[in-house]
Amino acid sequence: MVKKRGRLDIITDILITIQDKGGIIKPTHLMYKANLSHSQMKEYLKDLRDKGMVEVTDLKANKRGVKITMKGNAFLQKIREMREFERTFGID
């Protein structure tokens, strides 16, 4: 049975997607790669911006990009450590 992603899973997917693209990604690409609807993406990006984990930046030719911050990278590292801890003890 496929488990629905929780809030933390979605946030983790967003941050990993941005990180995998070199730290910055166009919003449309993020939406597709993180498997989000437009409204979900807007909601999560607002929350992550408010928490200082991502920032919206200007790219060339009036394009916007979503950039992961140092705080977002640190958060993602802690999530990875927690998941490894869970795997070590067979909790996942």
CNS distance restraints for C-alpha pairs under 8 A (distance, minus, plus):
assign (resid   5 and name CA) (resid   9 and name CA) 5.58 0.50 0.50
assign (resid   5 and name CA) (resid  10 and name CA) 6.36 0.50 0.50
assign (resid   6 and name CA) (resid  10 and name CA) 6.34 0.50 0.50
assign (resid   7 and name CA) (resid  11 and name CA) 6.26 0.50 0.50
assign (resid   8 and name CA) (resid  12 and name CA) 6.03 0.50 0.50
assign (resid   9 and name CA) (resid  13 and name CA) 6.09 0.50 0.50
assign (resid  10 and name CA) (resid  14 and name CA) 6.19 0.50 0.50
assign (resid  10 and name CA) (resid  34 and name CA) 7.64 0.50 0.50
assign (resid  11 and name CA) (resid  15 and name CA) 6.27 0.50 0.50
assign (resid  11 and name CA) (resid  44 and name CA) 7.29 0.50 0.50
assign (resid  12 and name CA) (resid  16 and name CA) 6.02 0.50 0.50
assign (resid  12 and name CA) (resid  76 and name CA) 6.65 0.50 0.50
assign (resid  12 and name CA) (resid  79 and name CA) 7.64 0.50 0.50
assign (resid  13 and name CA) (resid  17 and name CA) 5.98 0.50 0.50
assign (resid  13 and name CA) (resid  34 and name CA) 5.84 0.50 0.50
assign (resid  14 and name CA) (resid  18 and name CA) 6.33 0.50 0.50
assign (resid  14 and name CA) (resid  30 and name CA) 7.13 0.50 0.50
assign (resid  14 and name CA) (resid  34 and name CA) 5.71 0.50 0.50
assign (resid  15 and name CA) (resid  19 and name CA) 6.06 0.50 0.50
assign (resid  15 and name CA) (resid  68 and name CA) 6.88 0.50 0.50
assign (resid  15 and name CA) (resid  72 and name CA) 6.99 0.50 0.50
assign (resid  15 and name CA) (resid  73 and name CA) 7.69 0.50 0.50
assign (resid  15 and name CA) (resid  76 and name CA) 6.86 0.50 0.50
assign (resid  16 and name CA) (resid  20 and name CA) 5.91 0.50 0.50
assign (resid  16 and name CA) (resid  76 and name CA) 7.48 0.50 0.50
assign (resid  17 and name CA) (resid  21 and name CA) 6.45 0.50 0.50
assign (resid  17 and name CA) (resid  30 and name CA) 6.78 0.50 0.50
assign (resid  17 and name CA) (resid  33 and name CA) 6.78 0.50 0.50
assign (resid  17 and name CA) (resid  34 and name CA) 6.50 0.50 0.50
assign (resid  18 and name CA) (resid  22 and name CA) 6.84 0.50 0.50
assign (resid  18 and name CA) (resid  23 and name CA) 5.20 0.50 0.50
assign (resid  18 and name CA) (resid  24 and name CA) 5.61 0.50 0.50
assign (resid  18 and name CA) (resid  25 and name CA) 5.79 0.50 0.50
assign (resid  18 and name CA) (resid  30 and name CA) 7.15 0.50 0.50
assign (resid  18 and name CA) (resid  66 and name CA) 7.47 0.50 0.50
assign (resid  18 and name CA) (resid  67 and name CA) 6.90 0.50 0.50
assign (resid  18 and name CA) (resid  68 and name CA) 6.43 0.50 0.50
assign (resid  19 and name CA) (resid  23 and name CA) 4.44 0.50 0.50
assign (resid  19 and name CA) (resid  24 and name CA) 7.12 0.50 0.50
assign (resid  19 and name CA) (resid  68 and name CA) 6.87 0.50 0.50
assign (resid  19 and name CA) (resid  73 and name CA) 7.90 0.50 0.50
assign (resid  21 and name CA) (resid  25 and name CA) 6.25 0.50 0.50
assign (resid  23 and name CA) (resid  67 and name CA) 5.59 0.50 0.50
assign (resid  23 and name CA) (resid  68 and name CA) 5.48 0.50 0.50
assign (resid  24 and name CA) (resid  65 and name CA) 6.14 0.50 0.50
assign (resid  24 and name CA) (resid  66 and name CA) 5.42 0.50 0.50
assign (resid  24 and name CA) (resid  67 and name CA) 4.27 0.50 0.50
assign (resid  24 and name CA) (resid  68 and name CA) 6.54 0.50 0.50
assign (resid  25 and name CA) (resid  29 and name CA) 6.68 0.50 0.50
assign (resid  25 and name CA) (resid  30 and name CA) 6.37 0.50 0.50
assign (resid  25 and name CA) (resid  65 and name CA) 5.28 0.50 0.50
assign (resid  25 and name CA) (resid  66 and name CA) 5.30 0.50 0.50
assign (resid  25 and name CA) (resid  67 and name CA) 6.63 0.50 0.50
assign (resid  26 and name CA) (resid  30 and name CA) 6.28 0.50 0.50
assign (resid  26 and name CA) (resid  63 and name CA) 7.87 0.50 0.50
assign (resid  26 and name CA) (resid  64 and name CA) 6.30 0.50 0.50
assign (resid  26 and name CA) (resid  65 and name CA) 4.49 0.50 0.50
assign (resid  26 and name CA) (resid  66 and name CA) 6.09 0.50 0.50
assign (resid  27 and name CA) (resid  31 and name CA) 6.14 0.50 0.50
assign (resid  27 and name CA) (resid  64 and name CA) 7.29 0.50 0.50
assign (resid  27 and name CA) (resid  65 and name CA) 6.18 0.50 0.50
assign (resid  27 and name CA) (resid  66 and name CA) 6.29 0.50 0.50
assign (resid  28 and name CA) (resid  32 and name CA) 6.48 0.50 0.50
assign (resid  29 and name CA) (resid  33 and name CA) 6.00 0.50 0.50
assign (resid  30 and name CA) (resid  34 and name CA) 5.76 0.50 0.50
assign (resid  31 and name CA) (resid  35 and name CA) 5.93 0.50 0.50
assign (resid  31 and name CA) (resid  36 and name CA) 5.05 0.50 0.50
assign (resid  31 and name CA) (resid  37 and name CA) 6.58 0.50 0.50
assign (resid  31 and name CA) (resid  38 and name CA) 6.70 0.50 0.50
assign (resid  31 and name CA) (resid  41 and name CA) 6.16 0.50 0.50
assign (resid  32 and name CA) (resid  36 and name CA) 6.36 0.50 0.50
assign (resid  36 and name CA) (resid  40 and name CA) 5.87 0.50 0.50
assign (resid  36 and name CA) (resid  41 and name CA) 5.87 0.50 0.50
assign (resid  37 and name CA) (resid  41 and name CA) 6.13 0.50 0.50
assign (resid  38 and name CA) (resid  42 and name CA) 6.24 0.50 0.50
assign (resid  39 and name CA) (resid  43 and name CA) 6.21 0.50 0.50
assign (resid  40 and name CA) (resid  44 and name CA) 6.11 0.50 0.50
assign (resid  41 and name CA) (resid  45 and name CA) 5.90 0.50 0.50
assign (resid  42 and name CA) (resid  46 and name CA) 6.08 0.50 0.50
assign (resid  43 and name CA) (resid  47 and name CA) 6.35 0.50 0.50
assign (resid  44 and name CA) (resid  48 and name CA) 6.04 0.50 0.50
assign (resid  45 and name CA) (resid  49 and name CA) 5.88 0.50 0.50
assign (resid  45 and name CA) (resid  54 and name CA) 7.46 0.50 0.50
assign (resid  46 and name CA) (resid  50 and name CA) 6.08 0.50 0.50
assign (resid  47 and name CA) (resid  51 and name CA) 6.28 0.50 0.50
assign (resid  48 and name CA) (resid  52 and name CA) 6.18 0.50 0.50
assign (resid  48 and name CA) (resid  53 and name CA) 5.24 0.50 0.50
assign (resid  48 and name CA) (resid  54 and name CA) 5.76 0.50 0.50
assign (resid  49 and name CA) (resid  53 and name CA) 5.88 0.50 0.50
assign (resid  49 and name CA) (resid  54 and name CA) 5.07 0.50 0.50
assign (resid  49 and name CA) (resid  55 and name CA) 5.62 0.50 0.50
assign (resid  49 and name CA) (resid  56 and name CA) 7.86 0.50 0.50
assign (resid  52 and name CA) (resid  69 and name CA) 7.08 0.50 0.50
assign (resid  52 and name CA) (resid  71 and name CA) 6.58 0.50 0.50
assign (resid  52 and name CA) (resid  72 and name CA) 7.25 0.50 0.50
assign (resid  53 and name CA) (resid  68 and name CA) 6.11 0.50 0.50
assign (resid  53 and name CA) (resid  69 and name CA) 5.29 0.50 0.50
assign (resid  53 and name CA) (resid  70 and name CA) 7.26 0.50 0.50
assign (resid  53 and name CA) (resid  71 and name CA) 5.21 0.50 0.50
assign (resid  53 and name CA) (resid  72 and name CA) 3.92 0.50 0.50
assign (resid  53 and name CA) (resid  73 and name CA) 7.62 0.50 0.50
assign (resid  53 and name CA) (resid  75 and name CA) 7.95 0.50 0.50
assign (resid  54 and name CA) (resid  66 and name CA) 6.60 0.50 0.50
assign (resid  54 and name CA) (resid  67 and name CA) 5.41 0.50 0.50
assign (resid  54 and name CA) (resid  68 and name CA) 4.41 0.50 0.50
assign (resid  54 and name CA) (resid  69 and name CA) 5.22 0.50 0.50
assign (resid  54 and name CA) (resid  72 and name CA) 6.34 0.50 0.50
assign (resid  55 and name CA) (resid  66 and name CA) 5.82 0.50 0.50
assign (resid  55 and name CA) (resid  67 and name CA) 5.26 0.50 0.50
assign (resid  55 and name CA) (resid  68 and name CA) 6.53 0.50 0.50
assign (resid  55 and name CA) (resid  69 and name CA) 6.89 0.50 0.50
assign (resid  56 and name CA) (resid  64 and name CA) 6.70 0.50 0.50
assign (resid  56 and name CA) (resid  65 and name CA) 5.66 0.50 0.50
assign (resid  56 and name CA) (resid  66 and name CA) 4.65 0.50 0.50
assign (resid  56 and name CA) (resid  67 and name CA) 6.14 0.50 0.50
assign (resid  57 and name CA) (resid  64 and name CA) 5.72 0.50 0.50
assign (resid  57 and name CA) (resid  65 and name CA) 5.21 0.50 0.50
assign (resid  57 and name CA) (resid  66 and name CA) 6.24 0.50 0.50
assign (resid  57 and name CA) (resid  67 and name CA) 6.85 0.50 0.50
assign (resid  58 and name CA) (resid  62 and name CA) 6.87 0.50 0.50
assign (resid  58 and name CA) (resid  63 and name CA) 6.00 0.50 0.50
assign (resid  58 and name CA) (resid  64 and name CA) 4.65 0.50 0.50
assign (resid  58 and name CA) (resid  65 and name CA) 6.05 0.50 0.50
assign (resid  59 and name CA) (resid  63 and name CA) 5.05 0.50 0.50
assign (resid  59 and name CA) (resid  64 and name CA) 5.36 0.50 0.50
assign (resid  59 and name CA) (resid  65 and name CA) 6.12 0.50 0.50
assign (resid  68 and name CA) (resid  72 and name CA) 5.68 0.50 0.50
assign (resid  68 and name CA) (resid  73 and name CA) 6.74 0.50 0.50
assign (resid  69 and name CA) (resid  73 and name CA) 6.27 0.50 0.50
assign (resid  70 and name CA) (resid  74 and name CA) 6.12 0.50 0.50
assign (resid  71 and name CA) (resid  75 and name CA) 6.12 0.50 0.50
assign (resid  72 and name CA) (resid  76 and name CA) 6.16 0.50 0.50
assign (resid  73 and name CA) (resid  77 and name CA) 6.20 0.50 0.50
assign (resid  74 and name CA) (resid  78 and name CA) 6.37 0.50 0.50
assign (resid  75 and name CA) (resid  79 and name CA) 6.31 0.50 0.50
assign (resid  76 and name CA) (resid  80 and name CA) 6.25 0.50 0.50
assign (resid  77 and name CA) (resid  81 and name CA) 6.29 0.50 0.50
assign (resid  78 and name CA) (resid  82 and name CA) 6.16 0.50 0.50
assign (resid  79 and name CA) (resid  83 and name CA) 6.18 0.50 0.50
assign (resid  80 and name CA) (resid  84 and name CA) 6.17 0.50 0.50
assign (resid  81 and name CA) (resid  85 and name CA) 6.16 0.50 0.50
assign (resid  82 and name CA) (resid  86 and name CA) 6.24 0.50 0.50
assign (resid  83 and name CA) (resid  87 and name CA) 6.22 0.50 0.50
assign (resid  83 and name CA) (resid  92 and name CA) 7.54 0.50 0.50
assign (resid  84 and name CA) (resid  88 and name CA) 6.10 0.50 0.50
assign (resid  85 and name CA) (resid  89 and name CA) 6.50 0.50 0.50
assign (resid  86 and name CA) (resid  90 and name CA) 5.98 0.50 0.50
assign (resid  86 and name CA) (resid  91 and name CA) 4.86 0.50 0.50
assign (resid  86 and name CA) (resid  92 and name CA) 5.45 0.50 0.50
assign (resid  87 and name CA) (resid  91 and name CA) 5.98 0.50 0.50
assign (resid  87 and name CA) (resid  92 and name CA) 5.58 0.50 0.50
